[in-house]
């Protein structure tokens, strides 16, 4: 966005807030709710337009809620220390250690080598490796890590005299898009895979005091990731692009060369891998195994244990640890602050009465069949996040849609999960997600390339996610979508 437009939106946010504050609240709306709505519109303008960095916008609740009397300072700032923020921090520390010692490259290259080295299988190998890594590491870091490996493979094809004309360009486009798509798709699989998933878990915990466990989300998210990954691979290699040259000349040798460059597995890699496997095992088995022996253990406690362990365990070099504080502070604090801002917004929606008022106001939605409502939400969020932050969009919509579900008498999980998973499926534009931007920067793609292939991926994801949310989610999580649910009834009372 041009600087002149940013200046307009920087002014528009506070002017809109002041204009609304000068008016009286609509009939039936509590004064505190009107204050929260005024502040939310200012936040929304800055989040959507990114007039200032979105993490800076996420700090506005600390100023606006106490000053308007909507919520006291202690309650507002408490949201920025939510337990899921520390779960995310623990995950980031683990990711930083994995990247520091090169474990991510070794895992990725061995997955690619295992799957095969003809043209379509190389793309599948990259997609599986990227998706697996983005289940545990941020989508951005995963795509940045995979990009140079992909560029090396493309270069190998380009320099080979057996390569047919234009085949390198077609392969380059397909491989770049496969990395972007699988980074987003892989993040859906786990609770820590992408920020919107944790925003949902944090919101449900904050407002309803209901915990979504790591394993609970995995049961729903992993099948979506696997199916969508398979569909996207088929679409990219059989429909979006046609490869005349099925065999990749020298591809196997290039993968072997890259693995050989890494050398034998270092002691530090083995220890980090051990911590990673132990952490993943603990997250997955916590709800049905570990809690039998440690009733108070939590996903956040597991993440913090992993982080502390990495600071404590020695590296081979004398006096050094697997990770030090100078490396750990490089974690993306902006996302962590943004997460806190979303939690503060959610808490204020509930405490001020705005959530109830908005839910009661959406009476027209009760005439829509639930399946149509799910499709509309998923399609809307899918295309909104092409232009806006998926995290900011999720943080804005959850406090609105949860009370709407309550007012309609349907289980809030349906609308909230629909919003969350849709936010991770923006495939059309470079600005939609960091992975899209990373691969666009490779030079192999133009915006028309991304639009032409991405629009079909968006439509495919809308159909798949709608089916999963409406039919699979209630079965896997054990609730009736057309009933509010006992847990939510207790929390509301």
C-alpha positions in Angstrom: 0.0 0.0 0.0 1.2 3.5 -0.9 2.4 5.7 2.0 -0.3 8.3 1.1 -3.1 5.7 1.5 -1.6 4.5 4.7 -1.8 8.0 6.1 -5.5 8.2 5.3 -6.2 4.9 7.1 -4.0 5.9 10.0 -6.3 8.9 10.5 -9.5 7.0 9.6 -9.2 4.5 12.5 -9.2 7.0 15.4 -11.6 9.4 13.6 -14.1 6.5 13.3 -13.6 5.6 16.9 -14.1 9.2 18.1 -17.2 9.7 15.9 -18.8 6.6 17.4 -17.9 7.6 20.9 -19.7 10.9 20.3 -22.9 9.0 19.5 -25.2 7.1 21.9 -25.3 3.3 21.9 -28.1 1.6 19.9 -31.2 0.6 21.9 -30.5 -2.5 24.1 -26.8 -2.3 23.7 -24.8 -1.9 27.0 -22.6 1.2 27.1 -19.5 -0.9 27.6 -20.4 -3.0 24.5 -20.6 0.2 22.5 -17.2 1.2 23.7 -15.7 -2.2 22.7 -17.4 -2.0 19.3 -16.0 1.5 18.7 -12.5 0.3 19.6 -12.9 -2.9 17.5 -13.8 -0.8 14.4 -10.6 1.2 14.8 -8.6 -2.0 15.3 -10.3 -3.6 12.2 -9.4 -0.6 10.0 -5.8 -0.8 10.9 -5.6 -4.6 10.8 -7.3 -4.9 7.4 -5.3 -2.1 5.8 -2.1 -2.7 7.7 -1.7 1.1 8.1 0.6 0.3 10.9 2.2 -3.1 11.7 -0.5 -5.5 12.8 1.3 -6.3 16.0 1.2 -2.6 16.9 -2.5 -2.5 16.2 -2.9 -5.5 18.6 -1.6 -3.2 21.4 -4.6 -0.8 21.1 -6.9 -2.7 23.5 -4.4 -2.0 26.3 -5.0 1.8 25.7 -8.7 1.9 24.5 -10.5 -0.6 26.7 -9.4 0.9 30.1 -9.7 4.6 28.9 -13.3 4.0 27.7 -14.2 2.0 30.8 -15.1 -1.1 28.7 -12.6 -3.3 30.6 -10.1 -2.6 33.4 -6.4 -2.6 32.7 -5.6 -5.7 34.7 -8.2 -7.8 32.8 -7.1 -6.5 29.4 -3.3 -7.1 29.9 -4.0 -10.5 31.4 -5.0 -11.7 27.9 -1.4 -11.0 26.6 -0.1 -13.6 29.1 -2.6 -16.3 28.1 -1.3 -19.9 28.5 -1.5 -20.5 24.7 1.0 -17.7 24.1 3.5 -19.8 26.1 2.6 -22.9 24.2 3.4 -21.0 21.0 6.7 -19.7 22.5 7.7 -23.3 23.5 7.0 -24.4 19.9 9.0 -21.6 18.5 12.0 -22.4 20.8 11.9 -26.0 19.5 11.7 -24.8 15.9 14.7 -22.5 16.4 16.7 -25.4 17.8 15.7 -27.6 14.8 16.7 -24.9 12.3 19.9 -24.0 14.2 21.4 -27.6 13.9 20.1 -28.2 10.4 17.7 -31.1 11.4 14.9 -29.6 9.2 17.0 -30.0 6.0 18.0 -33.5 6.9 14.4 -34.5 7.5 13.2 -32.8 4.3 15.9 -34.3 2.0 15.4 -37.8 3.4 11.6 -37.6 2.8 12.2 -36.4 -0.8 14.8 -39.2 -1.4 12.4 -41.8 0.1 9.4 -40.8 -2.1 11.2 -40.8 -5.4 12.9 -38.6 -8.0 10.8 -38.5 -11.2 9.2 -35.1 -11.9 5.8 -35.7 -10.2 7.3 -37.7 -7.3 9.9 -34.9 -6.6 7.0 -32.5 -6.3 5.2 -35.0 -4.0 8.4 -35.3 -1.9 8.7 -31.6 -1.5 5.0 -31.3 -0.5 5.2 -34.1 2.1 8.4 -32.7 3.5 7.1 -29.1 3.6 3.7 -30.1 5.1 5.4 -32.3 7.8 7.7 -29.5 8.8 5.0 -26.9 8.9 3.0 -29.0 11.4 5.7 -28.1 13.9 7.6 -25.1 12.6 6.0 -21.8 11.3 4.8 -21.9 7.7 7.1 -19.0 6.9 10.2 -20.6 8.3 9.3 -23.9 6.5 8.9 -22.3 3.1 12.1 -20.2 3.5 14.0 -23.4 4.4 12.6 -25.4 1.4 13.1 -22.6 -1.1 16.9 -23.0 -1.6 16.6 -26.8 -1.8 14.0 -26.4 -4.5 16.1 -23.8 -6.4 19.0 -26.3 -6.3 16.8 -29.0 -7.9 15.5 -26.6 -10.5 19.0 -25.5 -11.4 20.0 -29.1 -11.8 17.2 -29.6 -14.3 18.1 -26.4 -16.1 21.8 -27.3 -16.5 21.1 -30.8 -17.8 21.4 -31.1 -21.6 18.7 -33.7 -21.6 16.1 -31.2 -20.4 13.5 -30.3 -23.0 12.7 -26.7 -23.9 10.4 -24.8 -21.4 10.3 -27.9 -19.2 12.4 -26.2 -16.5 10.1 -23.2 -16.3 7.0 -25.3 -16.0 8.6 -27.5 -13.3 9.8 -24.4 -11.5 6.3 -22.9 -11.3 4.8 -26.2 -10.1 7.5 -26.8 -7.5 7.2 -23.2 -6.1 3.4 -23.5 -5.8 3.7 -26.9 -4.3 5.9 -25.5 -1.5 3.5 -22.6 -0.8 0.4 -24.7 -0.8 1.8 -27.5 1.4 3.2 -25.0 3.9 -0.3 -23.7 4.5 -2.0 -27.1 4.3 0.5 -28.7 6.8 -0.2 -26.0 9.3 -3.8 -27.1 9.6 -2.8 -30.5 11.0 -1.7 -29.5 14.5 -2.7 -27.0 17.2 0.7 -25.2 16.9 0.9 -25.5 13.1 -0.5 -22.1 12.4 -1.6 -19.2 14.6 -5.3 -19.3 13.8 -5.6 -22.8 15.4 -4.2 -21.4 18.7 -6.4 -18.4 18.5 -9.4 -20.7 18.4 -8.1 -22.8 21.3 -7.3 -19.7 23.3 -10.8 -18.1 22.6 -12.6 -21.3 23.7 -10.5 -21.5 26.8 -10.8 -17.8 27.6 -14.6 -17.4 27.1 -16.0 -20.9 27.8 -13.3 -22.5 29.9 -13.2 -25.5 27.6 -9.9 -26.9 26.5 -9.1 -28.1 23.0 -6.3 -30.6 23.4 -3.4 -31.2 20.9 -4.7 -34.7 20.2 -8.3 -33.5 19.8 -7.3 -31.0 17.1 -5.0 -33.6 15.5 -7.9 -36.0 15.0 -9.7 -33.4 13.0 -6.9 -31.4 11.4 -4.5 -34.2 10.2 -7.1 -35.9 7.9 -7.9 -32.5 6.3 -4.2 -31.9 5.7 -3.6 -35.4 4.2 -6.6 -35.3 1.9 -6.0 -31.6 0.8 -2.3 -32.3 0.2 -3.1 -35.3 -2.0 -5.7 -33.3 -4.0 -3.4 -30.4 -4.4 -0.5 -32.7 -5.6 -2.9 -34.3 -8.1 -4.2 -30.9 -9.3 -0.7 -29.4 -9.7 0.9 -32.4 -11.5 -2.1 -33.6 -13.6 -4.3 -30.6 -14.3 -2.6 -27.2 -13.6 0.7 -28.2 -15.3 1.6 -30.8 -18.0 5.1 -32.3 -17.9 6.4 -33.7 -21.2 9.5 -35.0 -19.4 8.4 -37.6 -16.8 11.9 -38.6 -15.6 14.1 -36.1 -13.9 17.7 -36.3 -15.3 20.1 -36.3 -12.4 17.5 -35.7 -9.7 18.5 -38.6 -7.5 22.2 -37.6 -7.7 21.3 -34.0 -6.7 19.4 -35.1 -3.6 22.3 -37.4 -2.7 24.7 -34.6 -3.1 22.7 -32.3 -0.9 22.5 -35.0 1.8 26.2 -35.7 1.5 26.8 -31.9 2.0 25.1 -32.2 5.4 27.6 -34.9 6.5 26.9 -37.5 9.2 24.3 -36.7 11.8 25.8 -34.5 14.6 25.3 -35.3 18.2 23.4 -32.0 18.6 21.0 -33.0 15.8 20.3 -36.4 17.6 19.6 -34.7 20.9 17.3 -32.1 19.3 15.5 -34.9 17.4 15.1 -36.8 20.7 13.5 -33.7 22.4 11.3 -33.1 19.3 10.0 -36.7 19.2 9.5 -36.8 23.0 7.6 -33.4 22.9 5.4 -34.6 20.0 4.7 -37.9 21.7 3.7 -36.0 24.9 1.4 -33.6 23.1 -0.4 -36.4 21.2 -0.7 -38.8 24.2 -1.3 -36.2 27.0 -5.1 -36.4 27.1 -5.4 -40.2 27.2 -2.1 -41.4 28.7 0.1 -38.9 30.5 -2.8 -37.4 32.5 -3.4 -40.7 34.2 0.0 -40.3 35.9 0.2 -36.5 36.0 -3.4 -35.1 36.2 -2.3 -31.4 35.9 0.0 -31.8 32.9 -0.9 -29.4 30.0 0.2 -28.9 26.4 1.7 -25.6 27.5 3.7 -27.3 30.3 5.0 -29.8 27.8 6.1 -27.0 25.4 7.8 -25.1 28.2 9.6 -28.3 29.4 10.9 -28.8 25.9 12.1 -25.2 25.7 13.9 -25.3 29.1 15.5 -28.6 28.3 17.0 -27.2 25.1 18.5 -24.3 27.1 19.9 -26.8 29.7 21.3 -29.6 27.5 25.0 -29.1 26.5 26.2 -28.9 22.9 29.4 -30.7 21.9 31.3 -27.4 22.0 32.4 -26.8 25.6 30.4 -24.2 27.5 27.7 -24.0 24.8 24.0 -25.2 25.0 21.7 -26.5 22.3 20.2 -23.1 22.2 21.0 -19.8 23.8 18.9 -16.7 24.7 20.3 -14.6 21.8 18.9 -17.2 19.4 15.6 -17.6 21.2 14.8 -13.9 21.2 14.6 -14.0 17.4 11.2 -15.7 17.7 8.4 -13.7 16.0 7.2 -11.5 18.9 4.8 -9.7 16.6 2.7 -12.8 16.1 2.8 -13.4 19.9 1.5 -9.8 20.6 -1.1 -10.2 17.9 -2.3 -13.4 19.5 -2.6 -11.5 22.9 -4.5 -8.7 21.2 -7.0 -11.2 19.8 -7.5 -12.7 23.2 -8.0 -9.3 24.7 -10.6 -8.5 22.1 -12.4 -11.8 22.7 -12.5 -11.2 26.5 -13.9 -7.7 26.0 -16.6 -8.9 23.6 -17.9 -11.3 26.4 -17.4 -9.1 29.5 -19.0 -6.0 27.9 -22.1 -7.9 26.6 -21.3 -7.1 23.0 -21.1 -10.8 22.1 -24.7 -11.5 23.4 -26.1 -8.3 21.7 -24.5 -9.2 18.3 -25.8 -12.8 18.6 -29.3 -11.7 19.3 -29.1 -9.2 16.4 -28.3 -11.8 13.8 -31.9 -13.1 13.6 -31.9 -13.4 9.8 -29.3 -16.2 9.9 -31.7 -18.5 11.7 -33.6 -19.0 8.4 -30.5 -20.3 6.7 -29.8 -24.1 6.8 -26.6 -24.7 8.8 -24.8 -26.3 5.9 -25.3 -23.1 3.8 -24.1 -21.0 6.7 -21.0 -23.1 7.0 -20.3 -22.8 3.3 -20.8 -19.0 3.4 -18.5 -18.5 6.3 -15.7 -20.7 4.8 -16.0 -19.1 1.4 -16.0 -15.6 2.9 -13.1 -16.1 5.2 -11.2 -17.9 2.4 -11.4 -14.9 0.1 -11.1 -12.3 2.9 -7.7 -13.7 3.9 -6.4 -13.3 0.4 -6.0 -9.6 1.3 -5.8 -9.7 5.1 -3.8 -11.4 7.9 -5.3 -14.9 8.6 -4.5 -14.4 12.3 -6.1 -11.0 12.5 -9.1 -12.2 10.5 -9.6 -15.1 12.9 -9.2 -12.9 16.0 -11.8 -10.5 14.6 -14.4 -13.1 13.6 -14.4 -15.6 16.4 -15.9 -13.2 19.0 -18.7 -12.4 16.5 -19.5 -15.8 15.3 -19.5 -17.7 18.6 -22.4 -15.7 20.1 -24.2 -16.0 16.7 -24.0 -19.7 17.0 -25.3 -19.6 20.6 -28.3 -17.4 19.5 -29.1 -19.8 16.7 -28.9 -22.8 19.2 -26.2 -24.6 17.2 -22.9 -25.8 18.6 -20.4 -22.9 18.4 -17.6 -25.3 17.3 -19.2 -25.5 13.9 -18.9 -21.8 13.0 -15.6 -21.2 14.9 -13.8 -24.2 13.4 -15.1 -23.3 10.0 -13.6 -19.8 10.3 -10.3 -21.1 11.7 -9.5 -23.7 9.0 -10.7 -21.4 6.2 -8.2 -18.8 7.3 -5.4 -21.2 6.4 -6.5 -21.8 2.9 -5.7 -18.7 0.8 -3.8 -19.8 -2.3 -4.3 -17.0 -4.8 -2.2 -14.0 -4.1 1.4 -13.3 -2.9 0.1 -11.1 -0.1 -2.3 -13.8 1.2 0.2 -15.7 3.3 4.0 -15.5 3.9 4.6 -18.9 2.1 2.9 -17.4 -1.0 5.1 -14.3 -0.8 8.3 -16.4 -0.3 7.8 -18.5 -3.4 6.7 -15.5 -5.4 10.0 -13.9 -4.7 11.8 -16.8 -6.4 11.2 -15.2 -9.8 9.5 -18.3 -11.3 5.9 -17.1 -10.7 3.9 -14.2 -11.9 0.6 -13.0 -10.2 -1.5 -14.5 -13.1 0.2 -17.9 -12.5 -0.9 -17.7 -8.8 -4.4 -16.5 -9.6 -5.0 -19.2 -12.3 -4.0 -22.1 -10.1 -4.9 -20.6 -6.7 -8.6 -19.9 -7.6 -9.2 -23.6 -8.1 -7.3 -24.5 -4.9 -9.5 -22.0 -3.0 -12.7 -23.6 -4.5 -11.5 -27.1 -3.8 -10.6 -26.2 -0.2 -14.1 -24.6 0.3 -15.8 -27.8 -0.7 -13.5 -30.0 1.3 -13.6 -27.9 4.5 -17.3 -27.4 4.4 -17.8 -31.2 4.2 -15.3 -31.8 7.0 -16.7 -29.2 9.3 -20.4 -30.2 8.8 -20.1 -34.0 8.6 -16.7 -35.1 10.2 -16.1 -32.6 13.0 -19.2 -33.5 15.0 -18.4 -37.2 14.8 -14.7 -36.8 15.7 -15.3 -34.4 18.6 -18.6 -36.1 19.7 -21.3 -33.4 19.6 -24.6 -32.7 17.8 -24.1 -29.7 15.5 -27.8 -28.7 15.9 -27.6 -28.5 19.7 -25.7 -26.0 21.8 -23.9 -28.7 23.8 -23.6 -29.3 27.6 -20.2 -27.8 27.9 -21.2 -24.5 26.3 -24.5 -24.4 28.2 -22.6 -24.7 31.5 -20.1 -22.1 30.5 -22.8 -19.6 29.4 -24.8 -20.1 32.7 
